[in-house]
């Protein structure tokens, strides 16, 4: 147990039905924040894609967040085009700030995380990346000992790779859309597109010359 942290593992439960118990725990411990994980294990059969069925859940999250700031985690694929995880279409409206965590390999071979920040309050910080500090085998998740802030945006080199992957997947997307999905600036996406266009043009000229 990490000093200052409390961990409760009840297994899947109905978030709405246990509101009073949760309020009691929050008031007793008085935490700085609470992490609820995972969202889908607390819905008690509700369809998380249905706004009507999620109405009670969303209202409860708002009520609990008035007692203590909440972090709700959902283990589901991230839809980059819609900037949300499956089943969270009605969740983002409940939070002033939302963040998406993406695991990645850093240039030095270490494991890191890229975090995209979406703030309704307005923020100059669109994202940042962290480096996992480990002991022993870097590929062994049990050896992780902490996280270190490693800078704004994506790691150098990784950003270009992410942009190129998005362009290959959705070439008709605008610079703004690609920038939002990858956590980089529109200017950077424009630069990559221009570089790729020049490279293709040069390649086509060489091919014509050989013919």
Backbone bond lengths (Angstrom), bond angles and torsions (degrees), N, CA, C in turn:
res aa  C-N    CA-C-N  psi(-1)  N-CA   C-N-CA  omega(-1)  CA-C   N-CA-C  phi
1 X - - - 1.471 - - 1.524 109.66 -
2 X 1.327 116.40 127.55 1.455 121.20 178.01 1.526 108.64 -76.21
3 X 1.336 118.02 130.52 1.472 120.28 179.94 1.525 111.93 -54.79
4 X 1.332 116.51 132.00 1.459 120.36 179.61 1.512 114.19 91.69
5 X 1.343 117.17 -11.48 1.460 120.65 -179.55 1.529 109.97 -109.45
6 X 1.321 115.86 145.28 1.457 122.16 176.97 1.526 108.12 -120.73
7 X 1.324 116.97 136.57 1.468 121.61 -175.72 1.521 109.11 -125.88
8 X 1.322 117.09 124.45 1.455 122.50 177.92 1.518 108.16 -121.71
9 X 1.328 117.01 126.91 1.466 121.57 -176.77 1.531 110.20 -123.89
10 X 1.347 116.87 80.48 1.464 120.31 -177.78 1.522 114.19 -85.41
11 X 1.343 116.53 -9.30 1.453 119.56 -172.15 1.524 109.63 83.53
12 X 1.335 117.83 -176.54 1.466 120.28 -179.49 1.529 111.77 -56.81
13 X 1.329 117.14 137.91 1.461 120.36 178.23 1.522 109.79 -151.78
14 X 1.329 115.49 165.73 1.462 122.19 -179.84 1.530 108.42 -86.07
15 X 1.317 116.64 108.01 1.462 121.81 -176.71 1.526 111.65 -58.65
16 X 1.329 116.10 -41.99 1.464 120.40 -177.07 1.529 110.96 -67.69
17 X 1.332 116.73 -41.39 1.461 120.94 -176.02 1.526 112.92 -71.26
18 X 1.318 117.29 -19.16 1.472 120.48 -176.62 1.533 112.38 -106.28
19 X 1.320 116.98 22.63 1.466 120.07 -177.65 1.525 112.61 -56.53
20 X 1.331 117.76 -46.59 1.455 120.40 -177.09 1.524 111.88 -64.57
21 X 1.338 115.97 -39.85 1.469 119.53 177.75 1.524 111.08 -63.48
22 X 1.324 116.41 -41.35 1.467 120.63 179.27 1.522 111.03 -65.24
23 X 1.336 116.35 -41.72 1.457 119.98 177.70 1.529 110.52 -59.32
24 X 1.342 115.91 -40.83 1.454 120.23 179.65 1.513 112.17 -63.89
25 X 1.353 116.60 -41.83 1.464 121.26 178.98 1.527 110.44 -65.27
26 X 1.338 116.75 -43.73 1.467 121.00 -179.25 1.531 110.74 -60.79
27 X 1.332 115.34 -45.15 1.465 119.69 -176.89 1.526 111.21 -69.58
28 X 1.333 117.34 -34.05 1.460 121.05 -179.28 1.525 111.29 -71.31
29 X 1.328 117.23 -47.01 1.466 121.59 -175.68 1.526 111.62 -84.54
30 X 1.341 116.60 -31.70 1.467 123.09 -177.26 1.538 111.89 52.03
31 X 1.324 116.96 58.50 1.468 120.68 -178.05 1.523 112.35 -74.50
32 X 1.337 115.54 160.05 1.464 120.71 175.72 1.525 110.58 -73.87
33 X 1.328 116.60 -30.78 1.457 121.79 175.19 1.531 108.49 -159.37
34 X 1.331 115.77 162.46 1.461 121.62 179.78 1.522 108.79 -130.06
35 X 1.329 116.20 136.56 1.460 122.01 176.10 1.523 108.49 -106.38
36 X 1.326 117.05 123.21 1.457 122.47 175.12 1.525 108.22 -105.89
37 X 1.311 117.14 117.89 1.468 120.76 -175.04 1.536 109.37 -144.72
38 X 1.313 116.98 130.07 1.461 127.02 -4.29 1.522 109.98 -103.67
39 X 1.311 116.69 157.13 1.455 121.01 -177.45 1.523 111.70 -57.35
40 X 1.339 116.78 -44.00 1.458 119.20 -174.72 1.521 113.59 -66.34
41 X 1.342 117.17 -18.77 1.462 119.83 179.45 1.524 112.18 -86.08
42 X 1.341 117.29 0.45 1.470 121.40 -176.73 1.521 112.83 -118.68
43 X 1.317 117.49 9.79 1.456 120.37 -173.46 1.525 113.62 -93.02
44 X 1.320 117.44 -10.95 1.478 121.49 176.49 1.532 112.71 52.48
45 X 1.320 115.95 46.34 1.453 120.35 175.62 1.514 115.68 88.45
46 X 1.314 118.13 -3.72 1.469 119.68 178.86 1.528 110.14 -69.04
47 X 1.316 115.26 147.34 1.465 121.28 177.56 1.525 108.51 -81.32
48 X 1.326 117.16 110.19 1.464 119.62 -174.72 1.519 112.72 -73.53
49 X 1.339 116.96 -6.16 1.459 120.52 175.36 1.528 111.29 -90.47
50 X 1.334 116.44 -9.22 1.465 121.06 -177.24 1.521 110.67 -98.90
51 X 1.315 116.64 119.62 1.465 120.86 179.65 1.530 110.53 -62.73
52 X 1.335 116.97 -36.33 1.461 121.03 -179.53 1.522 111.02 -63.99
53 X 1.335 116.61 -45.16 1.464 120.12 -178.11 1.522 112.32 -74.19
54 X 1.322 117.16 -23.33 1.463 121.01 -179.21 1.528 112.59 -90.32
55 X 1.331 116.71 -3.22 1.460 120.21 -175.39 1.531 112.16 -58.45
56 X 1.339 117.23 -45.30 1.468 120.80 179.44 1.522 111.75 -63.86
57 X 1.321 115.73 -40.59 1.466 120.75 -179.80 1.517 110.41 -63.81
58 X 1.329 116.53 -46.83 1.460 120.78 -178.99 1.522 111.89 -63.33
59 X 1.336 116.01 -41.20 1.461 120.22 179.38 1.525 110.52 -64.14
60 X 1.343 116.65 -39.00 1.459 120.84 178.77 1.525 111.13 -64.85
61 X 1.318 116.75 -42.23 1.467 120.49 179.99 1.518 110.55 -61.29
62 X 1.331 116.94 -39.40 1.468 120.61 177.59 1.527 110.12 -64.09
63 X 1.335 116.86 -42.88 1.467 120.05 -179.27 1.527 111.24 -65.09
64 X 1.329 117.10 -43.49 1.461 120.60 -179.63 1.529 111.69 -67.00
65 X 1.328 116.54 -34.43 1.469 119.97 -178.75 1.521 111.96 -69.14
66 X 1.334 117.06 -16.37 1.464 120.18 175.33 1.521 111.12 -76.36
67 X 1.329 115.75 -19.49 1.465 121.32 176.04 1.521 110.43 -90.20
68 X 1.343 115.13 -40.43 1.468 120.75 -177.06 1.521 109.34 -155.51
69 X 1.352 119.15 139.58 1.460 121.50 176.74 1.530 110.66 -58.00
70 X 1.320 116.55 137.21 1.460 121.30 -176.12 1.524 112.17 -115.42
71 X 1.326 114.35 147.32 1.458 122.37 169.25 1.520 106.11 -122.09
72 X 1.324 117.26 119.95 1.456 121.42 179.69 1.521 108.48 -109.21
73 X 1.327 116.04 123.88 1.460 120.52 -177.21 1.520 109.74 -108.25
74 X 1.322 116.04 133.47 1.448 120.60 174.29 1.524 108.76 -123.57
75 X 1.320 116.08 127.22 1.465 120.77 179.10 1.520 108.62 -89.75
76 X 1.305 116.68 87.62 1.456 120.58 -178.10 1.518 109.75 -152.62
77 X 1.324 117.40 157.47 1.467 120.18 -178.82 1.512 112.01 -59.19
78 X 1.319 116.35 140.64 1.465 122.90 179.14 1.517 109.06 -89.44
79 X 1.326 116.71 122.06 1.450 122.02 177.28 1.522 108.04 -88.59
80 X 1.323 117.66 101.65 1.457 120.90 -174.72 1.525 112.95 -66.11
81 X 1.326 116.43 -29.07 1.457 118.68 -178.14 1.528 111.25 -71.41
82 X 1.334 116.51 -31.12 1.462 120.23 179.42 1.521 112.06 -103.66
83 X 1.322 117.52 -2.54 1.464 123.40 179.41 1.531 112.38 53.24
84 X 1.317 116.06 47.95 1.449 120.40 175.55 1.529 109.32 -158.02
85 X 1.325 115.06 158.73 1.451 120.84 174.59 1.518 109.13 -87.23
86 X 1.323 117.43 156.87 1.453 121.46 179.79 1.518 110.17 -56.41
87 X 1.331 115.46 134.82 1.452 119.48 176.73 1.512 115.41 84.03
88 X 1.322 117.94 0.00 1.467 119.23 -176.70 1.524 112.35 -110.24
89 X 1.311 117.02 19.18 1.465 120.42 -177.75 1.524 111.55 -57.47
90 X 1.337 117.48 -33.06 1.458 119.94 -179.33 1.522 112.22 -97.53
91 X 1.320 117.62 -3.62 1.455 120.72 -176.66 1.517 113.24 -80.87
92 X 1.310 117.97 -39.78 1.453 121.08 -172.73 1.524 112.46 -60.38
93 X 1.340 116.75 -27.15 1.463 119.97 -179.83 1.520 111.38 -67.89
94 X 1.334 117.45 -17.85 1.465 121.39 -175.85 1.524 113.55 -87.01
95 X 1.329 117.55 -9.73 1.448 120.40 -173.00 1.526 111.61 -123.21
96 X 1.323 115.21 137.33 1.463 120.09 177.85 1.523 110.55 -70.85
97 X 1.335 116.54 -33.32 1.459 121.49 -179.85 1.530 109.13 -132.56
98 X 1.309 116.45 131.49 1.465 121.06 174.81 1.523 108.46 -125.12
99 X 1.331 115.63 149.57 1.460 120.88 -179.40 1.524 109.95 -137.79
100 X 1.323 115.56 142.45 1.455 121.33 176.01 1.522 109.05 -116.50
101 X 1.328 115.91 129.15 1.462 121.90 -178.07 1.524 110.01 -102.27
102 X 1.321 116.23 130.08 1.459 122.10 179.99 1.533 109.20 -126.56
103 X 1.327 116.31 120.54 1.458 120.97 179.04 1.522 109.37 -74.19
104 X 1.352 117.01 139.94 1.462 120.10 179.95 1.527 110.83 -152.66
105 X 1.325 114.67 164.87 1.457 121.84 175.98 1.520 109.28 -94.96
106 X 1.318 116.92 127.94 1.454 121.06 178.27 1.517 109.91 -80.59
107 X 1.326 116.14 166.88 1.465 120.47 -176.38 1.519 113.30 -63.73
108 X 1.334 117.84 -26.01 1.456 120.61 -179.97 1.527 112.15 -87.86
109 X 1.344 116.07 6.40 1.451 119.99 178.18 1.516 114.22 93.16
110 X 1.331 116.86 -12.81 1.458 120.50 178.87 1.528 110.47 -74.45
111 X 1.312 115.60 163.76 1.459 121.33 178.25 1.522 109.53 -91.99
112 X 1.319 116.05 141.34 1.456 120.30 179.08 1.508 111.10 -142.53
113 X 1.308 115.76 -174.00 1.452 121.80 178.43 1.524 109.32 -140.27
114 X 1.340 115.28 138.36 1.458 120.49 174.35 1.512 108.00 -107.49
115 X 1.321 117.63 130.28 1.453 122.39 -177.12 1.518 109.44 -116.67
116 X 1.339 116.35 122.31 1.456 122.40 175.64 1.521 108.00 -95.62
117 X 1.329 116.83 127.50 1.458 122.26 -176.58 1.528 110.13 -105.79
118 X 1.324 116.09 129.37 1.465 121.39 176.97 1.527 107.62 -124.04
119 X 1.332 116.85 106.89 1.460 121.44 -175.34 1.522 111.73 -115.61
120 X 1.331 116.36 125.61 1.465 120.71 175.93 1.526 111.11 -73.78
121 X 1.324 116.25 -16.51 1.462 120.89 -178.68 1.528 111.54 -83.43
122 X 1.326 115.21 -12.50 1.454 119.21 -177.42 1.510 110.78 89.71
123 X 1.314 117.16 125.97 1.459 120.79 -178.35 1.518 109.64 -154.37
124 X 1.339 115.97 139.71 1.460 120.37 176.95 1.520 111.10 -73.62
125 X 1.343 116.49 -22.18 1.458 121.37 -178.85 1.525 109.73 -85.57
126 X 1.336 116.66 110.01 1.460 121.18 179.88 1.521 111.94 -91.66
127 X 1.320 116.13 -16.08 1.453 119.06 179.91 1.512 111.24 175.31
128 X 1.330 115.68 168.76 1.460 121.63 178.68 1.523 108.62 -157.35
129 X 1.320 117.43 170.77 1.455 118.95 177.85 1.521 111.06 -130.42
130 X 1.309 114.97 151.40 1.455 123.60 -178.96 1.519 110.06 -118.28
131 X 1.309 116.29 154.34 1.452 122.19 175.41 1.521 108.70 -115.36
132 X 1.332 116.19 132.29 1.452 120.55 178.44 1.524 109.42 -81.70
133 X 1.313 117.38 127.30 1.464 121.32 174.39 1.520 107.80 -92.76
134 X 1.323 115.62 131.47 1.459 120.36 -173.90 1.527 111.49 -130.27
135 X 1.309 114.41 167.67 1.456 122.21 172.33 1.517 107.77 -125.86
136 X 1.312 116.99 133.03 1.458 119.85 178.88 1.517 111.63 79.23
137 X 1.330 116.90 -134.00 1.453 123.93 -175.61 1.526 110.57 -68.06
138 X 1.342 117.11 121.05 1.463 121.28 -178.47 1.524 112.02 -65.32
139 X 1.364 116.66 -27.13 1.457 120.27 -177.67 1.524 112.44 -87.67
140 X 1.312 117.50 -0.65 1.451 122.14 179.71 1.522 109.02 -93.87
141 X 1.364 116.23 110.57 1.462 119.77 -176.26 1.520 112.36 -62.47
142 X 1.317 117.59 -23.60 1.461 120.34 -178.98 1.519 112.04 -74.57
143 X 1.360 116.69 -10.56 1.458 120.25 -178.61 1.523 112.50 -90.40
144 X 1.339 117.88 -1.95 1.461 121.59 -179.60 1.524 109.92 -65.59
145 X 1.333 115.85 130.49 1.452 120.58 -178.06 1.527 113.53 -118.48
146 X 1.327 116.25 -9.32 1.452 117.49 179.02 1.516 112.31 172.59
147 X 1.333 115.64 178.39 1.454 122.97 178.03 1.521 108.97 -125.14
148 X 1.332 116.14 139.54 1.462 121.81 -179.70 1.519 109.06 -123.96
149 X 1.336 116.76 131.09 1.455 120.83 175.62 1.521 109.31 -63.68
150 X 1.345 116.14 128.46 1.463 119.94 -174.47 1.517 113.55 -118.20
151 X 1.338 118.72 -0.34 1.451 119.73 175.71 1.514 113.30 134.13
152 X 1.333 115.89 168.41 1.456 121.49 178.98 1.526 111.05 -75.28
153 X 1.330 115.14 157.39 1.451 121.18 176.77 1.514 113.00 63.38
154 X 1.315 115.24 -158.79 1.458 121.17 176.79 1.522 110.10 -86.26
155 X 1.339 116.96 159.03 1.474 119.49 174.86 1.533 109.77 -63.14
156 X 1.331 116.89 147.85 1.463 120.52 178.48 1.522 109.63 -57.77
157 X 1.331 116.35 136.41 1.463 120.67 -178.15 1.512 111.36 93.15
158 X 1.307 116.95 -43.59 1.458 121.02 179.94 1.527 110.93 -71.85
159 X 1.336 116.20 -33.25 1.462 120.66 -178.73 1.530 111.16 -62.41
160 X 1.323 116.50 -44.91 1.463 120.67 -179.66 1.523 110.79 -63.10
161 X 1.319 116.49 -41.39 1.455 120.88 178.73 1.520 111.05 -60.62
162 X 1.345 116.35 -43.82 1.463 121.00 -179.24 1.527 110.92 -64.07
163 X 1.328 117.16 -42.03 1.465 121.47 179.96 1.523 110.56 -64.37
164 X 1.325 116.86 -45.26 1.469 120.95 -179.58 1.525 111.42 -62.59
165 X 1.321 117.19 -38.08 1.464 121.03 178.28 1.521 110.72 -64.27
166 X 1.345 116.87 -41.74 1.461 120.66 179.40 1.524 111.22 -68.20
167 X 1.333 117.31 -39.15 1.464 121.19 179.04 1.527 110.98 -65.31
168 X 1.325 116.16 -37.90 1.458 120.22 178.61 1.523 110.75 -68.36
169 X 1.329 116.21 -36.40 1.461 121.39 -178.87 1.520 112.47 -76.73
170 X 1.332 116.73 -34.03 1.463 121.11 -176.10 1.531 109.64 -144.09
171 X 1.339 117.46 73.95 1.473 121.17 -175.41 1.523 113.97 -63.79
172 X 1.327 117.94 -19.94 1.470 120.82 -178.80 1.529 112.34 -85.17
173 X 1.313 117.75 -6.94 1.466 121.02 -178.37 1.525 110.45 -66.78
174 X 1.320 116.25 147.47 1.462 121.01 179.51 1.525 110.18 -76.36
175 X 1.332 116.12 165.18 1.465 120.60 177.58 1.530 110.57 -59.23
176 X 1.331 116.13 -37.96 1.461 120.73 -179.74 1.519 111.05 -64.38
177 X 1.325 117.14 -43.27 1.471 121.53 -179.72 1.520 110.93 -64.01
178 X 1.336 116.75 -44.48 1.469 120.81 179.20 1.521 110.26 -64.32
179 X 1.324 116.33 -40.53 1.462 120.96 179.85 1.520 110.96 -62.34
180 X 1.330 117.01 -42.84 1.465 121.09 -179.63 1.524 111.38 -65.81
181 X 1.323 117.13 -37.71 1.467 120.57 -177.87 1.524 112.48 -71.77
182 X 1.323 116.34 -30.52 1.465 119.56 -174.47 1.519 113.69 -105.51
183 X 1.331 117.05 -9.65 1.458 119.39 178.00 1.514 114.13 77.02
184 X 1.342 116.64 30.12 1.472 120.74 176.32 1.526 108.03 -120.40
185 X 1.329 116.93 179.35 1.459 120.38 -179.23 1.527 111.09 -85.47
186 X 1.347 115.79 156.54 1.464 120.50 176.08 1.522 110.37 -61.21
187 X 1.317 116.63 -36.33 1.466 121.42 179.57 1.523 110.66 -60.72
188 X 1.339 116.25 -39.67 1.466 120.04 -179.81 1.536 110.33 -67.36
189 X 1.332 117.40 -41.27 1.466 121.04 178.69 1.521 110.14 -62.79
190 X 1.340 116.48 -42.68 1.458 121.36 178.92 1.533 110.37 -60.31
191 X 1.319 116.11 -41.23 1.460 121.39 179.65 1.524 111.08 -63.07
192 X 1.329 116.92 -44.44 1.467 121.36 179.75 1.520 110.49 -64.55
193 X 1.331 116.46 -41.11 1.462 120.47 179.58 1.526 110.82 -62.90
194 X 1.329 116.74 -41.95 1.459 120.74 179.49 1.524 110.58 -64.84
195 X 1.322 117.15 -40.71 1.457 121.49 178.67 1.528 111.06 -62.97
196 X 1.333 116.04 -43.23 1.461 120.58 -179.52 1.521 111.21 -68.00
197 X 1.333 116.52 -36.57 1.453 120.82 178.77 1.530 110.93 -65.57
198 X 1.333 116.55 -42.33 1.464 120.96 178.36 1.525 110.83 -66.11
199 X 1.339 116.72 -38.31 1.458 120.67 -179.68 1.529 110.62 -65.99
200 X 1.351 116.24 -41.06 1.466 119.57 178.42 1.527 111.11 -66.60
201 X 1.344 115.88 -39.69 1.460 120.37 -179.69 1.525 110.52 -64.29
202 X 1.324 116.88 -41.72 1.465 121.47 178.70 1.514 110.52 -64.94
203 X 1.335 116.14 -39.95 1.459 120.98 179.87 1.524 110.58 -65.22
204 X 1.350 116.83 -40.87 1.467 121.22 179.11 1.520 110.57 -65.60
205 X 1.361 117.48 -38.35 1.471 120.83 178.84 1.510 110.54 -63.91
206 X 1.336 116.78 -41.72 1.459 120.47 179.67 1.521 110.75 -65.68
207 X 1.327 116.85 -39.12 1.465 121.00 -179.65 1.527 110.79 -65.38
208 X 1.344 116.05 -41.83 1.468 120.27 177.95 1.512 109.92 -64.27
209 X 1.341 117.94 -40.72 1.453 122.78 -179.72 1.519 111.56 -61.52
210 X 1.320 116.86 -38.58 1.462 120.50 -179.39 1.525 110.79 -69.98
211 X 1.353 115.40 -33.94 1.467 118.65 179.84 1.529 110.23 -67.50
